[in-house]
Amino acid sequence: MSSALKASQSLQLLHDVSLGFALECRPDGAPDFTLRQLTVLLTVYLEPPPHTVRGLAAKLDVTKPVITRALDSLGKIGLVSRRRDPADGRNVIVQRTVKGALYVESIGDLVIRKMQALR
């Protein structure tokens, strides 16, 4: 199969990854993630730091409370952590965790498996 996917293949891949994500890639005891939580998580891990609540809100074109709610859920299961910026106490720095890095890697592995299954 060429590297370019047809629209129907792309949608099938999205479906397969979403289903695999819901069934296979859930941290122990964690509820299903929303698409927003997944987007925040992937932004934190795939884009270079530093990340702030304010910066994530601007990047994703949502309010800071929306980001805070997503980070609350991700933080409860140890995928991200937060701390006040020592240089400016108004800023909240979002940090990666080892557990989060391993989890994001497992999502990448899932995408690869589902992509290979399309062939």
C-alpha atoms as one frame of an Amber mdcrd trajectory, in Angstrom:
protein
   0.000   0.000   0.000   1.311   3.438  -0.808   1.854   5.895   2.012  -1.108
   7.975   0.823  -4.420   6.807   2.226  -7.783   7.157   0.573 -10.455   8.965
   2.553 -12.213   5.706   3.413  -8.923   4.183   4.624  -8.172   7.246   6.725
 -11.587   7.034   8.357 -11.144   3.304   8.948  -7.785   3.999  10.582  -9.334
   6.687  12.786 -12.098   4.270  13.767  -9.681   1.424  14.499  -7.368   3.645
  16.522 -10.292   5.147  18.460 -11.690   1.716  19.228  -8.271   0.380  20.181
  -7.704   3.436  22.336 -10.979   2.847  24.180 -10.392  -0.885  24.630  -6.630
  -1.322  24.894  -4.872   1.898  25.833  -6.434   2.911  29.084  -4.256   3.499
  32.146  -5.236   1.307  35.085  -8.564   2.398  36.470  -8.781   5.462  34.242
 -12.083   6.468  32.688 -12.327   6.975  28.943 -10.609  10.123  27.760 -12.406
  12.825  25.880 -10.985  13.945  22.565 -10.019  17.223  24.263  -8.055  15.388
  26.985  -6.265  13.318  24.364  -5.456  16.449  22.368  -4.054  18.195  25.454
  -1.999  15.112  26.348  -0.551  14.740  22.856   0.188  18.467  22.630   2.157
  18.323  25.881   4.168  15.294  24.742   4.626  15.974  21.025   5.396  19.673
  21.071   8.488  21.078  22.753   8.087  22.444  26.282   7.557  24.578  28.215
   3.772  24.283  28.330   1.548  26.526  30.372  -2.178  26.466  30.955  -2.392
  29.834  29.232  -0.314  28.641  26.269  -2.291  25.431  25.827  -5.554  27.370
  25.963  -4.331  29.743  23.255  -2.977  26.924  21.086  -6.192  24.883  21.303
  -8.432  27.972  21.120 -10.285  27.220  24.353 -10.518  28.884  27.743  -8.094
  28.253  30.594 -10.804  26.469  32.634 -11.241  23.970  29.773  -7.513  23.186
  29.896  -7.574  23.045  33.696 -10.377  20.455  33.649  -8.486  18.321  31.122
  -5.282  18.593  33.165  -7.177  17.700  36.354  -8.254  14.409  34.750  -4.827
  13.686  33.273  -3.088  14.622  36.518  -5.267  12.320  38.638  -3.845   9.329
  36.802  -0.285  10.656  36.703   0.062  11.450  33.000   0.987  15.101  33.598
   1.872  17.262  36.565   1.614  20.982  37.223   3.593  23.497  39.194   3.661
  27.242  39.572   6.252  29.054  37.509   8.858  30.309  39.999   9.589  33.291
  37.753   5.917  34.289  37.471   3.521  32.799  40.012   0.558  33.573  37.753
   1.713  30.929  35.264   1.130  27.225  35.738   3.740  25.013  34.084   2.511
  21.678  32.739   5.117  18.939  32.989   5.504  15.521  31.457   5.782  12.432
  33.646   7.452   9.083  33.053   4.063   7.377  33.242   2.693   9.828  30.699
   5.619   9.330  28.330   5.163   5.556  28.443   1.441   5.945  27.892   1.877
   8.219  24.873   4.370   5.715  23.469   1.740   2.973  23.830  -0.699   5.126
  21.849   1.916   5.472  19.108   2.385   1.704  19.090  -1.376   1.266  18.765
  -1.505   3.602  15.758   1.327   1.657  14.094  -0.435  -1.676  14.680  -3.720
  -0.377  13.281  -1.967   1.183  10.284  -0.230  -2.098   9.519  -3.552  -3.951
   9.786  -4.911  -1.791   6.943  -2.399  -3.283   4.532
